Amino acid sequence: MATEIHTRHKGDTVKVLSATLEQADENGVFQPVDLSGLTVKFKMIADADDSVKVALTNATVTDALAGKCHYDFQAVDVDTKGTFWAYFVVEESSETTHYPVTRELKVIIYDD
C-alpha cells in the first residue's frame, strides 16, 4: 500500500487536506465513492501512541459524484508536532466506512 504524505508546520491552517474517496468495484478497479447525501468526517491519530488528535470532525464534500472532499484544519489540530495517520469516515445511517482504502494517509506536522 502506498503512503500519501501531507506536511505542514505547527499552526498552519490555510492549506486544506483534499482527498478523492475511492473503493474497488466488482472488477477490482477503484472508482470514486458517490458521497451524495452522505456525511463525511475526518479523524487523525498520533503515530507514537495512537491517541486521537482529531476526533470525527465534519469534512466538506466538494464534488459528491466524484468522491471529492477536504478537511479544513483548525488551530488545535496542528498545535503539536509529530506524525499522524488520517482517515476520512463516511457515515450512512448507522454504518461507517474508513477511507483511504487505496493508500495510507500520513500527516506530518513540523515544529518551526
N, CA, C and O atoms as a GROMACS GRO file, in nm:
protein
  448
    1MET      N    1   0.084  -0.117   0.000
    1MET     CA    2   0.000   0.000   0.000
    1MET      C    3   0.090   0.124   0.000
    1MET      O    4   0.184   0.134   0.079
    2ALA      N    5   0.060   0.216  -0.087
    2ALA     CA    6   0.137   0.340  -0.096
    2ALA      C    7   0.095   0.436   0.015
    2ALA      O    8  -0.017   0.431   0.066
    3THR      N    9   0.187   0.523   0.051
    3THR     CA   10   0.159   0.622   0.154
    3THR      C   11   0.160   0.761   0.092
    3THR      O   12   0.256   0.799   0.025
    4GLU      N   13   0.053   0.835   0.112
    4GLU     CA   14   0.046   0.975   0.070
    4GLU      C   15   0.080   1.059   0.192
    4GLU      O   16   0.021   1.042   0.298
    5ILE      N   17   0.175   1.151   0.176
    5ILE     CA   18   0.221   1.232   0.288
    5ILE      C   19   0.176   1.377   0.270
    5ILE      O   20   0.197   1.439   0.166
    6HIS      N   21   0.114   1.429   0.374
    6HIS     CA   22   0.067   1.568   0.378
    6HIS      C   23   0.147   1.637   0.488
    6HIS      O   24   0.141   1.596   0.603
    7THR      N   25   0.222   1.742   0.452
    7THR     CA   26   0.305   1.810   0.551
    7THR      C   27   0.257   1.952   0.576
    7THR      O   28   0.195   2.015   0.491
    8ARG      N   29   0.287   2.000   0.696
    8ARG     CA   30   0.257   2.138   0.734
    8ARG      C   31   0.340   2.171   0.857
    8ARG      O   32   0.398   2.082   0.919
    9HIS      N   33   0.345   2.298   0.891
    9HIS     CA   34   0.413   2.342   1.013
    9HIS      C   35   0.310   2.366   1.122
    9HIS      O   36   0.193   2.389   1.094
   10LYS      N   37   0.356   2.361   1.247
   10LYS     CA   38   0.267   2.390   1.359
   10LYS      C   39   0.197   2.522   1.336
   10LYS      O   40   0.260   2.621   1.298
   11GLY      N   41   0.068   2.524   1.359
   11GLY     CA   42  -0.011   2.645   1.347
   11GLY      C   43  -0.063   2.677   1.209
   11GLY      O   44  -0.148   2.765   1.195
   12ASP      N   45  -0.016   2.607   1.105
   12ASP     CA   46  -0.062   2.635   0.969
   12ASP      C   47  -0.202   2.579   0.947
   12ASP      O   48  -0.225   2.459   0.959
   13THR      N   49  -0.295   2.668   0.914
   13THR     CA   50  -0.434   2.625   0.894
   13THR      C   51  -0.490   2.666   0.759
   13THR      O   52  -0.607   2.638   0.730
   14VAL      N   53  -0.411   2.731   0.675
   14VAL     CA   54  -0.463   2.779   0.547
   14VAL      C   55  -0.486   2.664   0.449
   14VAL      O   56  -0.591   2.658   0.384
   15LYS      N   57  -0.391   2.575   0.437
   15LYS     CA   58  -0.399   2.466   0.339
   15LYS      C   59  -0.492   2.355   0.389
   15LYS      O   60  -0.476   2.305   0.501
   16VAL      N   61  -0.588   2.316   0.305
   16VAL     CA   62  -0.678   2.207   0.341
   16VAL      C   63  -0.617   2.074   0.296
   16VAL      O   64  -0.528   2.071   0.212
   17LEU      N   65  -0.666   1.966   0.353
   17LEU     CA   66  -0.624   1.833   0.311
   17LEU      C   67  -0.735   1.779   0.221
   17LEU      O   68  -0.844   1.746   0.268
   18SER      N   69  -0.707   1.770   0.091
   18SER     CA   70  -0.806   1.725  -0.007
   18SER      C   71  -0.789   1.576  -0.034
   18SER      O   72  -0.679   1.522  -0.026
   19ALA      N   73  -0.900   1.512  -0.067
   19ALA     CA   74  -0.897   1.368  -0.097
   19ALA      C   75  -1.007   1.332  -0.194
   19ALA      O   76  -1.112   1.397  -0.199
   20THR      N   77  -0.982   1.228  -0.270
   20THR     CA   78  -1.085   1.163  -0.351
   20THR      C   79  -1.106   1.026  -0.291
   20THR      O   80  -1.015   0.943  -0.292
   21LEU      N   81  -1.225   1.001  -0.239
   21LEU     CA   82  -1.254   0.873  -0.176
   21LEU      C   83  -1.294   0.772  -0.283
   21LEU      O   84  -1.383   0.797  -0.364
   22GLU      N   85  -1.228   0.657  -0.280
   22GLU     CA   86  -1.250   0.554  -0.381
   22GLU      C   87  -1.267   0.418  -0.315
   22GLU      O   88  -1.220   0.394  -0.203
   23GLN      N   89  -1.335   0.329  -0.386
   23GLN     CA   90  -1.345   0.189  -0.344
   23GLN      C   91  -1.346   0.101  -0.468
   23GLN      O   92  -1.383   0.146  -0.576
   24ALA      N   93  -1.306  -0.023  -0.451
   24ALA     CA   94  -1.297  -0.116  -0.564
   24ALA      C   95  -1.437  -0.160  -0.607
   24ALA      O   96  -1.524  -0.188  -0.525
   25ASP      N   97  -1.456  -0.166  -0.740
   25ASP     CA   98  -1.582  -0.219  -0.793
   25ASP      C   99  -1.570  -0.371  -0.803
   25ASP      O  100  -1.472  -0.429  -0.756
   26GLU      N  101  -1.668  -0.436  -0.864
   26GLU     CA  102  -1.670  -0.583  -0.873
   26GLU      C  103  -1.553  -0.639  -0.953
   26GLU      O  104  -1.522  -0.758  -0.943
   27ASN      N  105  -1.487  -0.555  -1.034
   27ASN     CA  106  -1.370  -0.598  -1.112
   27ASN      C  107  -1.238  -0.562  -1.046
   27ASN      O  108  -1.132  -0.585  -1.103
   28GLY      N  109  -1.245  -0.505  -0.928
   28GLY     CA  110  -1.124  -0.466  -0.857
   28GLY      C  111  -1.067  -0.332  -0.900
   28GLY      O  112  -0.956  -0.296  -0.861
   29VAL      N  113  -1.142  -0.258  -0.982
   29VAL     CA  114  -1.097  -0.127  -1.029
   29VAL      C  115  -1.150  -0.021  -0.933
   29VAL      O  116  -1.269  -0.019  -0.901
   30PHE      N  117  -1.062   0.067  -0.887
   30PHE     CA  118  -1.104   0.169  -0.792
   30PHE      C  119  -1.183   0.278  -0.862
   30PHE      O  120  -1.140   0.332  -0.964
   31GLN      N  121  -1.299   0.310  -0.804
   31GLN     CA  122  -1.391   0.410  -0.857
   31GLN      C  123  -1.424   0.508  -0.746
   31GLN      O  124  -1.422   0.472  -0.628
   32PRO      N  125  -1.454   0.634  -0.780
   32PRO     CA  126  -1.493   0.731  -0.678
   32PRO      C  127  -1.620   0.687  -0.605
   32PRO      O  128  -1.711   0.630  -0.665
   33VAL      N  129  -1.625   0.716  -0.477
   33VAL     CA  130  -1.743   0.688  -0.397
   33VAL      C  131  -1.842   0.802  -0.416
   33VAL      O  132  -1.805   0.919  -0.405
   34ASP      N  133  -1.967   0.769  -0.446
   34ASP     CA  134  -2.071   0.872  -0.458
   34ASP      C  135  -2.108   0.916  -0.317
   34ASP      O  136  -2.167   0.840  -0.240
   35LEU      N  137  -2.073   1.039  -0.282
   35LEU     CA  138  -2.096   1.092  -0.148
   35LEU      C  139  -2.229   1.165  -0.134
   35LEU      O  140  -2.256   1.226  -0.030
   36SER      N  141  -2.311   1.160  -0.238
   36SER     CA  142  -2.440   1.232  -0.235
   36SER      C  143  -2.523   1.186  -0.115
   36SER      O  144  -2.550   1.067  -0.099
   37GLY      N  145  -2.563   1.281  -0.033
   37GLY     CA  146  -2.648   1.252   0.081
   37GLY      C  147  -2.578   1.185   0.199
   37GLY      O  148  -2.644   1.149   0.297
   38LEU      N  149  -2.447   1.168   0.192
   38LEU     CA  150  -2.374   1.101   0.299
   38LEU      C  151  -2.299   1.204   0.383
   38LEU      O  152  -2.270   1.315   0.337
   39THR      N  153  -2.268   1.168   0.505
   39THR     CA  154  -2.190   1.252   0.594
   39THR      C  155  -2.045   1.206   0.589
   39THR      O  156  -2.016   1.086   0.603
   40VAL      N  157  -1.953   1.301   0.570
   40VAL     CA  158  -1.810   1.269   0.568
   40VAL      C  159  -1.743   1.341   0.684
   40VAL      O  160  -1.762   1.461   0.704
   41LYS      N  161  -1.665   1.266   0.760
   41LYS     CA  162  -1.593   1.322   0.873
   41LYS      C  163  -1.445   1.290   0.860
   41LYS      O  164  -1.405   1.204   0.781
   42PHE      N  165  -1.364   1.359   0.939
   42PHE     CA  166  -1.219   1.342   0.936
   42PHE      C  167  -1.172   1.298   1.074
   42PHE      O  168  -1.224   1.343   1.176
   43LYS      N  169  -1.072   1.210   1.076
   43LYS     CA  170  -1.016   1.159   1.201
   43LYS      C  171  -0.865   1.154   1.186
   43LYS      O  172  -0.816   1.118   1.079
   44MET      N  173  -0.791   1.188   1.291
   44MET     CA  174  -0.645   1.184   1.285
   44MET      C  175  -0.593   1.131   1.418
   44MET      O  176  -0.631   1.180   1.524
   45ILE      N  177  -0.503   1.031   1.411
   45ILE     CA  178  -0.447   0.972   1.532
   45ILE      C  179  -0.294   0.982   1.529
   45ILE      O  180  -0.233   0.979   1.422
   46ALA      N  181  -0.234   0.993   1.647
   46ALA     CA  182  -0.089   1.005   1.659
   46ALA      C  183  -0.023   0.871   1.633
   46ALA      O  184  -0.068   0.768   1.683
   47ASP      N  185   0.084   0.872   1.554
   47ASP     CA  186   0.159   0.752   1.525
   47ASP      C  187   0.228   0.699   1.651
   47ASP      O  188   0.238   0.578   1.670
   48ALA      N  189   0.276   0.789   1.737
   48ALA     CA  190   0.355   0.750   1.853
   48ALA      C  191   0.278   0.667   1.955
   48ALA      O  192   0.332   0.572   2.011
   49ASP      N  193   0.152   0.702   1.979
   49ASP     CA  194   0.079   0.634   2.086
   49ASP      C  195  -0.068   0.606   2.055
   49ASP      O  196  -0.144   0.567   2.144
   50ASP      N  197  -0.108   0.625   1.931
   50ASP     CA  198  -0.247   0.601   1.888
   50ASP      C  199  -0.350   0.691   1.956
   50ASP      O  200  -0.469   0.661   1.953
   51SER      N  201  -0.305   0.800   2.017
   51SER     CA  202  -0.401   0.894   2.076
   51SER      C  203  -0.472   0.969   1.965
   51SER      O  204  -0.415   0.995   1.859
   52VAL      N  205  -0.596   1.004   1.990
   52VAL     CA  206  -0.677   1.074   1.891
   52VAL      C  207  -0.645   1.223   1.895
   52VAL      O  208  -0.658   1.287   1.999
   53LYS      N  209  -0.603   1.278   1.782
   53LYS     CA  210  -0.574   1.422   1.771
   53LYS      C  211  -0.697   1.496   1.718
   53LYS      O  212  -0.730   1.603   1.768
   54VAL      N  213  -0.763   1.440   1.618
   54VAL     CA  214  -0.888   1.496   1.564
   54VAL      C  215  -0.991   1.384   1.567
   54VAL      O  216  -0.972   1.280   1.503
   55ALA      N  217  -1.099   1.404   1.640
   55ALA     CA  218  -1.200   1.301   1.658
   55ALA      C  219  -1.324   1.328   1.574
   55ALA      O  220  -1.406   1.413   1.609
   56LEU      N  221  -1.336   1.257   1.465
   56LEU     CA  222  -1.456   1.262   1.381
   56LEU      C  223  -1.519   1.401   1.370
   56LEU      O  224  -1.626   1.428   1.424
   57THR      N  225  -1.449   1.486   1.299
   57THR     CA  226  -1.492   1.624   1.276
   57THR      C  227  -1.541   1.635   1.133
   57THR      O  228  -1.483   1.575   1.043
   58ASN      N  229  -1.646   1.712   1.110
   58ASN     CA  230  -1.704   1.723   0.976
   58ASN      C  231  -1.602   1.767   0.872
   58ASN      O  232  -1.524   1.859   0.894
   59ALA      N  233  -1.605   1.698   0.758
   59ALA     CA  234  -1.527   1.736   0.641
   59ALA      C  235  -1.624   1.801   0.542
   59ALA      O  236  -1.745   1.795   0.560
   60THR      N  237  -1.569   1.863   0.439
   60THR     CA  238  -1.650   1.930   0.338
   60THR      C  239  -1.649   1.849   0.209
   60THR      O  240  -1.542   1.818   0.156
   61VAL      N  241  -1.766   1.814   0.159
   61VAL     CA  242  -1.776   1.746   0.030
   61VAL      C  243  -1.774   1.854  -0.077
   61VAL      O  244  -1.856   1.945  -0.075
   62THR      N  245  -1.680   1.843  -0.172
   62THR     CA  246  -1.666   1.945  -0.276
   62THR      C  247  -1.722   1.900  -0.409
   62THR      O  248  -1.761   1.984  -0.491
   63ASP      N  249  -1.728   1.770  -0.433
   63ASP     CA  250  -1.788   1.713  -0.555
   63ASP      C  251  -1.836   1.573  -0.520
   63ASP      O  252  -1.760   1.477  -0.528
   64ALA      N  253  -1.962   1.563  -0.480
   64ALA     CA  254  -2.016   1.437  -0.428
   64ALA      C  255  -2.004   1.322  -0.527
   64ALA      O  256  -1.961   1.213  -0.490
   65LEU      N  257  -2.040   1.344  -0.652
   65LEU     CA  258  -2.036   1.235  -0.750
   65LEU      C  259  -1.895   1.186  -0.779
   65LEU      O  260  -1.876   1.069  -0.811
   66ALA      N  261  -1.798   1.275  -0.767
   66ALA     CA  262  -1.658   1.238  -0.793
   66ALA      C  263  -1.586   1.194  -0.666
   66ALA      O  264  -1.466   1.166  -0.671
   67GLY      N  265  -1.655   1.187  -0.553
   67GLY     CA  266  -1.595   1.141  -0.428
   67GLY      C  267  -1.495   1.238  -0.367
   67GLY      O  268  -1.410   1.197  -0.289
   68LYS      N  269  -1.504   1.366  -0.403
   68LYS     CA  270  -1.406   1.464  -0.357
   68LYS      C  271  -1.452   1.536  -0.229
   68LYS      O  272  -1.567   1.578  -0.216
   69CYS      N  273  -1.356   1.549  -0.137
   69CYS     CA  274  -1.384   1.618  -0.012
   69CYS      C  275  -1.254   1.678   0.040
   69CYS      O  276  -1.147   1.654  -0.014
   70HIS      N  277  -1.266   1.757   0.146
   70HIS     CA  278  -1.146   1.809   0.211
   70HIS      C  279  -1.173   1.836   0.358
   70HIS      O  280  -1.287   1.848   0.402
   71TYR      N  281  -1.062   1.844   0.431
   71TYR     CA  282  -1.070   1.881   0.572
   71TYR      C  283  -0.995   2.011   0.591
   71TYR      O  284  -0.882   2.026   0.544
   72ASP      N  285  -1.058   2.104   0.661
   72ASP     CA  286  -1.003   2.236   0.689
   72ASP      C  287  -0.951   2.234   0.832
   72ASP      O  288  -1.030   2.240   0.927
   73PHE      N  289  -0.819   2.227   0.848
   73PHE     CA  290  -0.759   2.216   0.981
   73PHE      C  291  -0.790   2.339   1.066
   73PHE      O  292  -0.792   2.452   1.017
   74GLN      N  293  -0.813   2.314   1.194
   74GLN     CA  294  -0.831   2.418   1.294
   74GLN      C  295  -0.701   2.429   1.374
   74GLN      O  296  -0.618   2.338   1.370
   75ALA      N  297  -0.682   2.540   1.444
   75ALA     CA  298  -0.557   2.564   1.517
   75ALA      C  299  -0.523   2.450   1.614
   75ALA      O  300  -0.407   2.410   1.623
   76VAL      N  301  -0.622   2.398   1.684
   76VAL     CA  302  -0.597   2.291   1.781
   76VAL      C  303  -0.552   2.161   1.712
   76VAL      O  304  -0.486   2.078   1.775
   77ASP      N  305  -0.585   2.144   1.586
   77ASP     CA  306  -0.546   2.023   1.511
   77ASP      C  307  -0.397   2.021   1.479
   77ASP      O  308  -0.338   1.914   1.462
   78VAL      N  309  -0.337   2.139   1.470
   78VAL     CA  310  -0.198   2.149   1.425
   78VAL      C  311  -0.110   2.220   1.529
   78VAL      O  312  -0.014   2.288   1.493
   79ASP      N  313  -0.143   2.204   1.656
   79ASP     CA  314  -0.065   2.269   1.761
   79ASP      C  315   0.046   2.182   1.818
   79ASP      O  316   0.119   2.224   1.909
   80THR      N  317   0.060   2.060   1.766
   80THR     CA  318   0.159   1.965   1.817
   80THR      C  319   0.236   1.904   1.701
   80THR      O  320   0.177   1.853   1.606
   81LYS      N  321   0.370   1.911   1.709
   81LYS     CA  322   0.448   1.848   1.603
   81LYS      C  323   0.440   1.697   1.617
   81LYS      O  324   0.418   1.645   1.727
   82GLY      N  325   0.457   1.628   1.505
   82GLY     CA  326   0.456   1.483   1.509
   82GLY      C  327   0.405   1.423   1.381
   82GLY      O  328   0.377   1.493   1.284
   83THR      N  329   0.394   1.291   1.382
   83THR     CA  330   0.343   1.214   1.269
   83THR      C  331   0.208   1.156   1.307
   83THR      O  332   0.191   1.101   1.416
   84PHE      N  333   0.113   1.170   1.217
   84PHE     CA  334  -0.024   1.128   1.244
   84PHE      C  335  -0.078   1.048   1.126
   84PHE      O  336  -0.033   1.067   1.012
   85TRP      N  337  -0.172   0.961   1.150
   85TRP     CA  338  -0.243   0.887   1.045
   85TRP      C  339  -0.382   0.945   1.035
   85TRP      O  340  -0.450   0.964   1.136
   86ALA      N  341  -0.425   0.974   0.913
   86ALA     CA  342  -0.553   1.041   0.891
   86ALA      C  343  -0.649   0.952   0.812
   86ALA      O  344  -0.607   0.868   0.732
   87TYR      N  345  -0.776   0.972   0.837
   87TYR     CA  346  -0.882   0.896   0.770
   87TYR      C  347  -1.001   0.987   0.745
   87TYR      O  348  -1.031   1.076   0.824
   88PHE      N  349  -1.068   0.962   0.635
   88PHE     CA  350  -1.200   1.020   0.613
   88PHE      C  351  -1.298   0.908   0.642
   88PHE      O  352  -1.279   0.795   0.598
   89VAL      N  353  -1.402   0.940   0.717
   89VAL     CA  354  -1.501   0.840   0.758
   89VAL      C  355  -1.634   0.880   0.698
   89VAL      O  356  -1.685   0.989   0.722
   90VAL      N  357  -1.691   0.789   0.620
   90VAL     CA  358  -1.821   0.813   0.557
   90VAL      C  359  -1.927   0.744   0.642
   90VAL      O  360  -1.917   0.625   0.672
   91GLU      N  361  -2.028   0.822   0.680
   91GLU     CA  362  -2.137   0.768   0.761
   91GLU      C  363  -2.264   0.760   0.676
   91GLU      O  364  -2.304   0.856   0.610
   92GLU      N  365  -2.324   0.643   0.680
   92GLU     CA  366  -2.451   0.621   0.609
   92GLU      C  367  -2.542   0.544   0.703
   92GLU      O  368  -2.516   0.428   0.735
   93SER      N  369  -2.648   0.609   0.748
   93SER     CA  370  -2.736   0.554   0.852
   93SER      C  371  -2.650   0.526   0.975
   93SER      O  372  -2.588   0.617   1.028
   94SER      N  373  -2.647   0.402   1.020
   94SER     CA  374  -2.568   0.369   1.140
   94SER      C  375  -2.437   0.299   1.104
   94SER      O  376  -2.369   0.247   1.192
   95GLU      N  377  -2.402   0.298   0.975
   95GLU     CA  378  -2.279   0.230   0.931
   95GLU      C  379  -2.172   0.331   0.894
   95GLU      O  380  -2.202   0.443   0.853
   96THR      N  381  -2.045   0.289   0.909
   96THR     CA  382  -1.933   0.375   0.872
   96THR      C  383  -1.834   0.298   0.785
   96THR      O  384  -1.824   0.175   0.792
   97THR      N  385  -1.761   0.372   0.702
   97THR     CA  386  -1.651   0.318   0.624
   97THR      C  387  -1.536   0.416   0.633
   97THR      O  388  -1.554   0.536   0.610
   98HIS      N  389  -1.416   0.365   0.666
   98HIS     CA  390  -1.296   0.449   0.674
   98HIS      C  391  -1.225   0.449   0.539
   98HIS      O  392  -1.210   0.344   0.476
   99TYR      N  393  -1.181   0.565   0.497
   99TYR     CA  394  -1.100   0.580   0.376
   99TYR      C  395  -0.973   0.652   0.418
   99TYR      O  396  -0.982   0.728   0.514
  100PRO      N  397  -0.860   0.638   0.360
  100PRO     CA  398  -0.843   0.579   0.228
  100PRO      C  399  -0.830   0.428   0.234
  100PRO      O  400  -0.785   0.370   0.334
  101VAL      N  401  -0.871   0.365   0.126
  101VAL     CA  402  -0.856   0.221   0.114
  101VAL      C  403  -0.747   0.187   0.013
  101VAL      O  404  -0.703   0.072   0.007
  102THR      N  405  -0.703   0.284  -0.066
  102THR     CA  406  -0.601   0.258  -0.169
  102THR      C  407  -0.462   0.304  -0.128
  102THR      O  408  -0.364   0.272  -0.196
  103ARG      N  409  -0.452   0.380  -0.019
  103ARG     CA  410  -0.322   0.428   0.027
  103ARG      C  411  -0.334   0.465   0.173
  103ARG      O  412  -0.445   0.480   0.225
  104GLU      N  413  -0.221   0.480   0.238
  104GLU     CA  414  -0.220   0.531   0.374
  104GLU      C  415  -0.205   0.682   0.366
  104GLU      O  416  -0.137   0.733   0.277
  105LEU      N  417  -0.267   0.752   0.456
  105LEU     CA  418  -0.262   0.898   0.457
  105LEU      C  419  -0.190   0.942   0.585
  105LEU      O  420  -0.244   0.931   0.695
  106LYS      N  421  -0.068   0.992   0.567
  106LYS     CA  422   0.016   1.034   0.679
  106LYS      C  423   0.023   1.186   0.680
  106LYS      O  424   0.046   1.249   0.577
  107VAL      N  425   0.005   1.246   0.798
  107VAL     CA  426   0.017   1.389   0.817
  107VAL      C  427   0.137   1.413   0.907
  107VAL      O  428   0.144   1.360   1.018
  108ILE      N  429   0.232   1.492   0.859
  108ILE     CA  430   0.349   1.526   0.939
  108ILE      C  431   0.344   1.675   0.969
  108ILE      O  432   0.337   1.759   0.879
  109ILE      N  433   0.347   1.706   1.098
  109ILE     CA  434   0.346   1.846   1.142
  109ILE      C  435   0.484   1.878   1.196
  109ILE      O  436   0.530   1.816   1.292
  110TYR      N  437   0.549   1.975   1.134
  110TYR     CA  438   0.685   2.014   1.173
  110TYR      C  439   0.680   2.129   1.271
  110TYR      O  440   0.591   2.214   1.266
  111ASP      N  441   0.779   2.131   1.362
  111ASP     CA  442   0.799   2.244   1.451
  111ASP      C  443   0.867   2.354   1.372
  111ASP      O  444   0.938   2.324   1.276
  112ASP      N  445   0.848   2.480   1.409
  112ASP     CA  446   0.915   2.589   1.339
  112ASP      C  447   1.064   2.591   1.366
  112ASP      O  448   1.135   2.676   1.314
   0.00000   0.00000   0.00000
